[in-house]
Amino acid sequence: MVRRLPAHAAVAALAITASACSSTPSAAPPTVDFSASGGTSVGMAPMDGMGSMGPPAPSTTPPPPISGTAVSIDNFAFAPATLTVHRGDTVTWTNHDEEPHTVAAGDGSFRSPGMDSNATFSFTFTNPGSYDYICSIHPSMHGTVVVTP
């Protein structure tokens, strides 16, 4: 009898744990019957509304490009990393870091001086195309401006 007590306790704990796994009440709560003959039976009723609990399906539509004319420099990153503007738009970069940063185009079309905290740099894009740029002080920082006609 002593050896069956842990098995009975495990069955009871399992039934209690299973009943606590949902906020949806079941039609009949789980029951545990410790019969005098030493046998154990556990009865559980199915719960309503238990569908598949997998992660949501990934979106197949890419997000639209970010447009506007402002780029924030914060936490050693350009945000947004890719910006889409129209020909003739002026883009302004603002340094929100405590460290100085620059904005330097890979093709040499624009280059800011070192910008201390809260400093800005602006450039007007007159030709359509894609302009990759970096911070020349911290080359791991990079971004792209896409200019549409």
VEXDREN-2710 file (C-alpha; in Angstrom, 1 decimal):
% VEXDREN-2710
k/r/px/py/pz
1/MET/0.0/0.0/0.0
2/VAL/2.8/2.4/0.8
3/ARG/4.4/1.9/-2.6
4/ARG/1.1/2.8/-4.4
5/LEU/0.7/6.1/-2.6
6/PRO/3.3/8.0/-4.8
7/ALA/1.5/6.7/-7.9
8/HIS/-1.9/7.8/-6.5
9/ALA/-0.3/11.2/-5.7
10/ALA/1.2/11.5/-9.2
11/VAL/-2.1/10.7/-10.8
12/ALA/-3.9/13.3/-8.6
13/ALA/-1.3/15.9/-9.3
14/LEU/-1.5/15.3/-13.1
15/ALA/-5.3/15.6/-13.0
16/ILE/-5.2/18.8/-11.0
17/THR/-2.4/20.3/-13.3
18/ALA/-4.3/19.3/-16.5
19/SER/-7.5/21.0/-15.2
20/ALA/-5.6/24.2/-14.5
21/CYS/-4.1/24.6/-18.0
22/SER/-7.1/26.4/-19.5
23/SER/-9.2/29.4/-18.6
24/THR/-12.1/27.8/-20.4
25/PRO/-14.2/25.7/-18.0
26/SER/-14.8/22.1/-19.1
27/ALA/-18.1/20.4/-19.1
28/ALA/-17.0/18.0/-16.3
29/PRO/-14.0/18.6/-14.1
30/PRO/-11.4/15.8/-13.9
31/THR/-12.0/13.2/-11.2
32/VAL/-9.7/10.9/-9.4
33/ASP/-11.1/7.7/-7.7
34/PHE/-8.9/5.9/-5.2
35/SER/-10.9/2.7/-4.8
36/ALA/-10.6/0.4/-1.9
37/SER/-9.3/-2.3/-4.1
38/GLY/-6.2/-0.3/-4.8
39/GLY/-7.0/0.5/-8.4
40/THR/-6.9/4.0/-9.7
41/SER/-9.1/5.5/-12.4
42/VAL/-8.9/9.0/-13.8
43/GLY/-11.7/10.5/-15.8
44/MET/-11.3/13.7/-17.9
45/ALA/-13.9/15.4/-20.1
46/PRO/-12.7/17.0/-23.4
47/MET/-12.6/20.8/-23.3
48/ASP/-14.4/22.9/-25.9
49/GLY/-12.7/25.4/-28.1
50/MET/-9.2/23.8/-28.1
51/GLY/-7.9/24.5/-31.6
52/SER/-4.4/24.4/-32.9
53/MET/-2.0/26.5/-30.8
54/GLY/0.9/27.0/-33.3
55/PRO/2.5/30.3/-34.1
56/PRO/0.8/32.6/-36.6
57/ALA/1.6/32.0/-40.3
58/PRO/4.3/34.4/-41.5
59/SER/3.2/37.2/-43.8
60/THR/4.1/36.8/-47.4
61/THR/3.7/40.5/-48.2
62/PRO/6.8/42.5/-47.7
63/PRO/6.4/45.7/-45.6
64/PRO/6.2/48.9/-47.7
65/PRO/9.3/51.0/-47.9
66/ILE/9.6/53.7/-45.3
67/SER/9.2/57.1/-46.7
68/GLY/9.8/60.5/-45.3
69/THR/12.7/62.8/-45.1
70/ALA/14.2/62.2/-41.6
71/VAL/16.8/59.7/-40.4
72/SER/17.6/59.3/-36.7
73/ILE/21.0/58.3/-35.5
74/ASP/20.4/56.5/-32.2
75/ASN/22.2/53.6/-30.4
76/PHE/24.9/53.4/-33.1
77/ALA/22.3/52.8/-35.9
78/PHE/20.5/54.8/-38.7
79/ALA/16.7/54.6/-38.4
80/PRO/15.2/53.8/-40.8
81/ALA/18.1/51.9/-42.3
82/THR/16.5/52.2/-45.7
83/LEU/14.6/55.4/-46.6
84/THR/12.7/56.0/-49.9
85/VAL/12.3/59.6/-51.1
86/HIS/11.4/61.5/-54.3
87/ARG/13.9/63.4/-56.5
88/GLY/14.3/66.9/-55.0
89/ASP/13.6/65.8/-51.4
90/THR/15.9/66.9/-48.7
91/VAL/16.8/64.2/-46.1
92/THR/17.9/65.4/-42.6
93/TRP/20.0/63.1/-40.3
94/THR/19.8/63.9/-36.6
95/ASN/22.4/62.5/-34.1
96/HIS/20.6/61.4/-30.9
97/ASP/23.7/59.6/-29.6
98/GLU/26.2/61.0/-27.1
99/GLU/29.0/60.0/-29.5
100/PRO/29.8/61.9/-32.7
101/HIS/28.8/60.4/-36.0
102/THR/29.1/61.2/-39.7
103/VAL/27.0/60.5/-42.8
104/ALA/29.2/59.6/-45.8
105/ALA/27.9/58.3/-49.2
106/GLY/29.8/55.4/-50.7
107/ASP/29.9/57.1/-54.1
108/GLY/31.1/60.4/-52.5
109/SER/28.0/62.4/-53.4
110/PHE/27.6/63.7/-49.8
111/ARG/29.6/63.7/-46.6
112/SER/28.7/65.4/-43.3
113/PRO/31.2/66.8/-40.9
114/GLY/31.4/65.1/-37.5
115/MET/28.1/65.6/-35.8
116/ASP/28.0/65.9/-32.0
117/SER/24.8/65.0/-30.0
118/ASN/21.7/66.7/-31.4
119/ALA/23.5/68.0/-34.5
120/THR/21.9/67.6/-37.9
121/PHE/23.0/67.2/-41.5
122/SER/20.8/67.7/-44.6
123/PHE/21.3/66.7/-48.2
124/THR/19.0/67.3/-51.2
125/PHE/18.8/64.4/-53.6
126/THR/18.5/65.5/-57.2
127/ASN/19.1/62.3/-59.1
128/PRO/17.1/59.0/-58.8
129/GLY/19.0/56.0/-57.6
130/SER/20.2/54.1/-54.5
131/TYR/22.6/55.8/-52.2
132/ASP/24.4/53.6/-49.7
133/TYR/26.1/55.5/-46.8
134/ILE/28.0/54.8/-43.6
135/CYS/29.3/56.6/-40.5
136/SER/32.9/57.1/-41.3
137/ILE/33.8/57.0/-37.6
138/HIS/31.8/53.8/-37.0
139/PRO/31.8/51.9/-40.4
140/SER/29.5/49.1/-39.0
141/MET/26.7/51.8/-39.2
142/HIS/25.2/51.8/-42.6
143/GLY/22.0/52.9/-44.4
144/THR/20.5/53.5/-47.8
145/VAL/18.5/56.2/-49.4
146/VAL/16.4/55.2/-52.4
147/VAL/15.5/58.2/-54.6
148/THR/12.6/57.7/-57.0
149/PRO/11.8/59.9/-60.0
END
